[in-house]
């Protein structure tokens, strides 16, 4: 039986040991993990095959099975991702700022690890390695809880990581996993505030809401992307078509995918038939308000009347909401009502309206004349990401290595006393 108290204690001790390591020592452990992933390929793929078989028997969708699937090529890519983390700059120990006070006290802010991270995620075995390697690089211990769909894959992946840690002379408890599928253990993990410093959920809205409602540990909320693009009347319409195509169809199942297109009323009759024709080959299904519905129907598009609840959810598929708005003010009002503070975009030739949009839209990432698909740690030059945060405290947007740290104030005096 899984004893979370013991796991928590062991993780806390491991986090202390990791916090004292040099960048070279952490990188050696990561190198060992990458090597072990390749050497243990047969065992890992055999365990993954069990998960795939169970998923097929359970009738899970092709999209979910594809997320679950590990192949030799995918495993090689995961090992290379670990090597990429080795190449990233270690933020731990970095001086943020500092100076000397009037009292003569030297005061500095220095980056330090958070401690113990709890990560709860769904059907992606690659997340197991992604999160483990990012946490190790930043000197954090991690307790992983993957979905039941990845039970066998996660078990073997964590064994491989722990074996590599032991080889590198580091505590195995630096990376632990709850492999028992009992959901009660998730609730117990969310209350483990004595040992766990942060919870990062990666999954759908249901998982995020569960963590928000029940956790006594700070939760990083994010990954839910009801993303909008507003086509303003001065936009270059032909260029706009390609941005919309990219934002909606490049990889529809991601959180930075466009879900609702807002089109200014003055150009709707001209622009929407072009859009329908442009996206026809991509088999996009439209869900439109009354104004857009009429135009798209006349253009021969696959379209139905949009419902309010559809404007508040992620399609994660080739479905696109289309809303006609009077102007920028109405577009921003719509985003305020239905957006998830993830990624929002405007397509315009007006610098003034672009600046207004950026100033007034509340989101982790705001784009001018660009696709929302760029909201990603690698694309932002962070090297990698552990999650995308849509909240405002601690971290916002793609969370790279720096977001897995906090800071401490270090004050140095000459036997200095306060007057």
Secondary structure as UniProt FT lines:
FT   HELIX           4..19
FT   HELIX           23..39
FT   HELIX           41..57
FT   TURN            58..59
FT   HELIX           62..68
FT   HELIX           72..87
FT   TURN            92..93
FT   STRAND          95..100
FT   TURN            102..103
FT   STRAND          106..113
FT   STRAND          116..121
FT   HELIX           125..137
FT   TURN            138..139
FT   STRAND          141..145
FT   HELIX           148..150
FT   HELIX           151..167
FT   TURN            168..169
FT   HELIX           172..174
FT   STRAND          175..177
FT   HELIX           184..189
FT   TURN            190..191
FT   TURN            193..195
FT   STRAND          198..202
FT   HELIX           205..214
FT   STRAND          219..220
FT   STRAND          227..231
FT   TURN            233..234
FT   HELIX           237..249
FT   TURN            252..253
FT   TURN            255..256
FT   STRAND          258..264
FT   HELIX           265..279
FT   HELIX           280..282
FT   STRAND          285..288
FT   HELIX           290..298
FT   TURN            299..300
FT   STRAND          303..305
FT   HELIX           308..312
FT   STRAND          319..325
FT   HELIX           328..338
FT   STRAND          343..347
FT   HELIX           351..360
FT   STRAND          365..368
FT   HELIX           372..374
FT   TURN            377..381
FT   STRAND          387..389
FT   STRAND          397..399
FT   HELIX           401..404
FT   STRAND          405..412
//
